[in-house]
Amino acid sequence: MKKIFFVTSLLLAVFAHAQVGVNTSAPVNMLDVNGDLNVRKEIRTGGTNLLKGSAGTAGMMLHNNTDLAANDWKSVKIADGQGSMAMYSINSVSDKIGAVFNNGNGSTSPYTEGTSLGSTWTVLTGNTDTFSITNATNKVVFSFQTTAQKTGNTTSSSGFACGIFVDNALRAVRTDVLLGDEGTYKIFNLNATLTNLAPKNNYSVKVACTKRNLNSGTLGIGTAVNSTFLNSEMSQSVLTTSVLQPY
C-alpha cells in the first residue's frame, strides 16, 4: 500500500503543474472554472511555498492590483457622515451631442416626481447609464453638469429644465433661466440623492432636458448654438452615478 500511495503522489505532482479545467476541456489558465464557484472558507492572496496568503478581514474588498504580482485586499470607505457606507460603484458618462430647442415656447408647469419620460423631453444620448443595487440600505448619488447657451433672441431670457429619470420615471429635476446678450451661456448643475432603492440589477438612468419659455430664440443644452462664444469641448455634459452601501 505504501508503494501505491507513493506512485499516486508522484502522478499528482506531475499534473499539479498542468492547466486544470472544471467543466471545460480547454482551460486557458492554471485553474479554469466554467460555472459557479462556491467558497466555504476564505480566499487568500499573495501566498508562497512557505507562507499562507492573506485572507483579509471583514469588510475588505478583493483588489485587482495591476502594480503588483498578486491581487490584494483593500478597505474602501468614504468620509464620515454617510452612515457607515462604502462606495459600491461609481461611473461617469459624457455627451457632446446635446439637445437644441426652438420653434416657440414649451410648458412652464411644475413637474411631478414619478412622471414617465415623454416626448416633450429630449434625452442626452451620451448621458445614459446603468447601475445595480445589492443591499436594501443604500444611497444613489447623481451629479450632472452641462452648459446651456441661447441665441437668436437678443437680450430676452430663455428658460429650460433638466431631469434625471430612473427606469424612465422622473426622480429629480431643476429649472433655470438664461439672461444676457446674444450667445450668453452658463454652467448648469443638477445633484440628487435617492435613498434605499430596492435591490435590482441594471437600473437605467437617463438625463433629459426640455424647453420652457424661449422667447422666440434657440437654446442649446450640452451643445454650442453660437460658436463665437462656445464650442463642443466646453459645452459637453457629464453624468456621474455613485452607489453607496454599508461596508
NORFENMO-V647327 format. One record per residue. N is the residue number from 1. RES is the residue in three letters. SS is DSSP state (2 for helix, 1 for strand, 0 for the rest). PHI is phi in whole degrees, -180 to 180 (* if undefined). D_FIRST is the distance of its C-alpha to the first C-alpha in whole Angstrom. Layout:
# NORFENMO-V647327
n = (N N)
res = (RES RES)
ss = (SS SS)
phi = (PHI PHI)
d_first = (D_FIRST D_FIRST)
This chain:
# NORFENMO-V647327
n = (1 2 3 4 5 6 7 8 9 10 11 12 13 14 15 16 17 18 19 20 21 22 23 24 25 26 27 28 29 30 31 32 33 34 35 36 37 38 39 40 41 42 43 44 45 46 47 48 49 50 51 52 53 54 55 56 57 58 59 60 61 62 63 64 65 66 67 68 69 70 71 72 73 74 75 76 77 78 79 80 81 82 83 84 85 86 87 88 89 90 91 92 93 94 95 96 97 98 99 100 101 102 103 104 105 106 107 108 109 110 111 112 113 114 115 116 117 118 119 120 121 122 123 124 125 126 127 128 129 130 131 132 133 134 135 136 137 138 139 140 141 142 143 144 145 146 147 148 149 150 151 152 153 154 155 156 157 158 159 160 161 162 163 164 165 166 167 168 169 170 171 172 173 174 175 176 177 178 179 180 181 182 183 184 185 186 187 188 189 190 191 192 193 194 195 196 197 198 199 200 201 202 203 204 205 206 207 208 209 210 211 212 213 214 215 216 217 218 219 220 221 222 223 224 225 226 227 228 229 230 231 232 233 234 235 236 237 238 239 240 241 242 243 244 245 246 247)
res = (MET LYS LYS ILE PHE PHE VAL THR SER LEU LEU LEU ALA VAL PHE ALA HIS ALA GLN VAL GLY VAL ASN THR SER ALA PRO VAL ASN MET LEU ASP VAL ASN GLY ASP LEU ASN VAL ARG LYS GLU ILE ARG THR GLY GLY THR ASN LEU LEU LYS GLY SER ALA GLY THR ALA GLY MET MET LEU HIS ASN ASN THR ASP LEU ALA ALA ASN ASP TRP LYS SER VAL LYS ILE ALA ASP GLY GLN GLY SER MET ALA MET TYR SER ILE ASN SER VAL SER ASP LYS ILE GLY ALA VAL PHE ASN ASN GLY ASN GLY SER THR SER PRO TYR THR GLU GLY THR SER LEU GLY SER THR TRP THR VAL LEU THR GLY ASN THR ASP THR PHE SER ILE THR ASN ALA THR ASN LYS VAL VAL PHE SER PHE GLN THR THR ALA GLN LYS THR GLY ASN THR THR SER SER SER GLY PHE ALA CYS GLY ILE PHE VAL ASP ASN ALA LEU ARG ALA VAL ARG THR ASP VAL LEU LEU GLY ASP GLU GLY THR TYR LYS ILE PHE ASN LEU ASN ALA THR LEU THR ASN LEU ALA PRO LYS ASN ASN TYR SER VAL LYS VAL ALA CYS THR LYS ARG ASN LEU ASN SER GLY THR LEU GLY ILE GLY THR ALA VAL ASN SER THR PHE LEU ASN SER GLU MET SER GLN SER VAL LEU THR THR SER VAL LEU GLN PRO TYR)
ss = (0 2 2 2 2 2 2 2 2 2 2 2 2 2 2 0 0 0 0 1 1 1 0 0 0 0 0 0 0 0 1 1 1 0 0 0 0 0 0 0 0 0 0 0 1 0 0 0 0 0 0 0 0 1 0 0 0 0 0 0 1 1 1 0 0 0 0 0 0 0 0 1 1 1 0 0 0 0 0 0 0 0 0 0 1 1 1 1 1 1 1 1 1 1 1 0 0 0 1 1 1 0 0 0 0 0 0 0 0 0 0 0 0 0 0 1 0 0 0 0 0 1 1 1 1 1 1 1 1 1 1 1 1 0 0 0 0 1 1 1 1 1 1 1 1 1 1 1 1 1 1 0 0 0 0 0 0 1 1 1 1 1 1 1 1 1 0 0 1 1 1 1 1 1 1 1 1 1 0 0 0 0 0 0 1 1 1 1 1 1 1 1 1 1 1 0 0 0 0 1 1 1 1 1 1 1 1 1 1 1 1 0 0 0 0 0 0 1 1 1 1 0 0 0 0 0 0 0 0 0 0 2 2 2 2 0 1 1 1 1 1 1 1 1 1 1 0)
phi = (* -65 -68 -62 -61 -66 -65 -60 -63 -66 -64 -63 -64 -68 -70 -65 -94 -96 -76 -116 -115 -111 66 -152 -93 -132 -65 -111 -136 -53 -133 -121 -105 -100 152 -71 -122 -113 -106 -85 -127 -79 -101 -112 -126 76 -77 -131 -67 -109 -128 -70 -76 -87 -95 69 -129 -57 94 -82 -119 -70 -107 -78 -94 -81 -91 -119 -73 -134 -70 -143 -109 -131 -94 -107 -131 -116 -65 -58 109 -109 69 57 -109 -119 -74 -84 -158 -150 -153 -123 -130 -125 -142 -116 -81 70 -143 -121 -123 -158 58 93 -87 -105 -74 -110 -72 -65 -110 -117 -60 94 -63 -69 -67 -110 -71 -77 -100 -112 -76 -80 -58 -79 -99 -123 -158 -130 -151 -125 -122 -118 -129 -66 -97 -162 -133 -116 -109 -110 -127 -123 -136 -148 -126 -112 -138 -116 -157 85 -136 47 -100 -72 -85 -135 -108 -157 -144 -129 -134 -106 -112 -109 51 65 -119 -66 -119 -159 -152 -137 -107 -157 -135 -94 -124 146 -79 -54 84 -58 -140 -151 -84 -119 -122 -136 -120 -147 -129 -105 -117 56 -66 -66 -55 -169 -88 59 -61 -101 -131 -136 -105 -134 -128 -147 -87 -118 -101 -92 54 69 -95 -118 -122 -114 -113 73 -154 -85 -108 -142 -72 -66 -116 -151 -135 -66 -68 -75 -97 -62 -110 -133 -120 -118 -116 -119 -112 -112 -140 -59 -104)
d_first = (0 4 5 5 6 9 10 11 12 15 16 17 19 20 21 22 25 27 29 28 30 30 32 33 32 34 33 36 34 31 31 33 33 36 37 37 35 34 33 32 33 34 35 35 36 37 33 32 28 30 32 32 34 37 37 41 43 45 47 46 46 43 46 45 46 47 48 45 41 40 41 42 44 48 50 53 56 59 62 63 65 63 62 58 58 56 56 54 56 59 60 64 65 69 72 74 76 77 80 84 86 90 93 94 92 89 89 90 88 86 82 80 76 74 77 75 75 78 80 82 79 78 74 74 71 69 69 67 63 60 58 56 56 53 54 57 58 60 62 63 66 68 70 72 74 77 80 83 86 90 92 96 97 99 99 98 94 91 89 85 82 79 76 72 71 67 66 70 71 74 72 74 78 80 84 86 89 90 93 95 96 95 92 91 87 85 81 80 77 75 73 71 68 67 65 62 62 60 56 56 55 57 61 63 66 69 72 75 79 82 86 89 92 92 96 96 94 91 88 84 81 78 81 84 87 89 88 90 89 85 82 79 77 79 79 75 74 70 68 66 63 61 59 59 56 55 52)
